[in-house]
Amino acid sequence: MGGLSLFHWVIVILVIMLLFGRGRISDLMGDFAKGINSFKKGLNDDEAVRPATPPVPQSQIAAPPPVMTPVRDEVPRV
């Protein structure tokens, strides 16, 4: 009662195909694939453009400031 059977999925797919048509769905998926490819290419280009920075020696790295924990005033709850 809660799940869809194979017959229900076939009907849903047929209705989607009728509404959008075969050409529209393939165009949509093609555009989606092009978007993913351009995103991956942009990530690769971004990494290639970054200049390589030399590592900083340990003597030049400053020690982090001490961690300060906030003090809470305890108020009795009634």
C-alpha positions in Angstrom: 0.0 0.0 0.0 2.9 2.4 0.8 5.2 1.5 -2.1 4.9 1.7 -5.9 4.9 -1.4 -7.9 6.6 -1.9 -11.3 3.3 -1.2 -13.0 2.9 2.1 -11.3 6.5 3.2 -12.3 5.8 2.3 -15.9 2.7 4.5 -15.9 4.6 7.4 -14.2 7.4 7.1 -16.8 4.9 7.1 -19.7 3.1 10.2 -18.3 6.5 12.0 -18.0 7.4 11.0 -21.6 4.1 12.3 -22.9 4.4 15.6 -21.1 8.0 16.4 -21.9 8.6 14.3 -25.0 11.7 12.2 -25.8 13.6 15.1 -27.4 13.2 17.5 -24.5 14.4 14.9 -21.9 17.5 14.1 -23.9 18.2 17.8 -24.5 17.8 18.4 -20.8 20.2 15.6 -19.8 22.7 16.7 -22.5 22.7 20.2 -21.0 23.1 18.8 -17.5 26.1 16.7 -18.7 27.7 19.8 -20.3 27.2 21.7 -17.1 29.0 19.0 -15.1 31.8 18.8 -17.6 32.3 22.6 -17.6 32.2 22.6 -13.7 35.0 19.9 -13.6 37.0 21.8 -16.2 36.7 25.0 -14.2 37.9 23.2 -11.1 40.9 21.8 -12.9 41.7 25.2 -14.5 41.5 26.8 -11.0 44.1 24.4 -9.6 46.4 24.9 -12.6 46.3 28.7 -12.2 47.3 28.7 -8.5 51.0 29.6 -8.1 52.9 27.2 -6.0 53.9 28.8 -2.7 57.0 27.7 -0.9 56.4 26.1 2.5 56.8 28.4 5.5 59.6 27.3 7.9 58.4 26.3 11.4 60.5 29.2 12.9 58.3 31.8 11.2 55.0 30.3 12.3 53.5 32.1 15.3 52.1 30.1 18.2 48.3 30.1 18.3 46.7 32.3 21.0 45.6 30.5 24.2 42.0 29.2 24.1 39.8 31.3 26.3 36.7 29.6 27.6 33.7 31.8 28.4 32.7 32.1 32.1 29.1 31.6 32.7 27.4 33.0 35.8 25.3 30.3 37.2 21.9 31.5 38.1 19.7 29.2 40.0 16.5 28.2 38.1 13.3 28.2 40.0 
